[in-house]
């Protein structure tokens, strides 16, 4: 897969893509990742890439010319079927399902906005999808674009071994992960749950499932509705909820 970033701050993106999982994915040839500076395309004689908003209001808006030209130039180097993605707090919510869909594409062009936003004509005529990583506003699109890339890379076979398949199943069941432990079995007097040392696979699986349920019901009750649960599990959660509201 080819992933390209368009940004005014390549120095923010570059260290991350050189390190850890993205770095490994590049080395293994699983992802071809490049970073381009939008400012390189500006035709403004002072190198400006932003201007005051029509209609007034606070902040500056990124002008269309450098964005149209940089998107067109970088897009031309990318495979057919590449999607242009723009992180924005007004975009569709990002989740694992969308990450997996994007991972099936031949290319992603991530366009990082800055200042108060970008001229809407860029969105209307060059961007395929606006994506929000959550209900808060960041100062720019670099961190969200890196988050999108990171989540997408995990779905590319070979990037993180087979752990990804496991995660995906877990999210598809709509539950949060159960807690994990490693050696030593007792650390500073704190033991790991005994069942995990039992070697009894069915008991361990049942314990893990229950932990996932308890955690999801407590931290993300909104996920329970769409999760694949047995009738007994639904009843158990309902009665735990009734008990806690009765207290
Ligand atoms: N840019 C600024 N805030 C953002 C958010 N929450 N998600 C995606 N892009 C953003």
Boltz pocket constraint, residues with backbone or C-beta under 6 A from the ligand:
constraints:
  - pocket:
      binder: B
      contacts: [[A, 87], [A, 88], [A, 89], [A, 131], [A, 132], [A, 133], [A, 134], [A, 135], [A, 136], [A, 137], [A, 138], [A, 139], [A, 140], [A, 141], [A, 144]]
      max_distance: 6.0
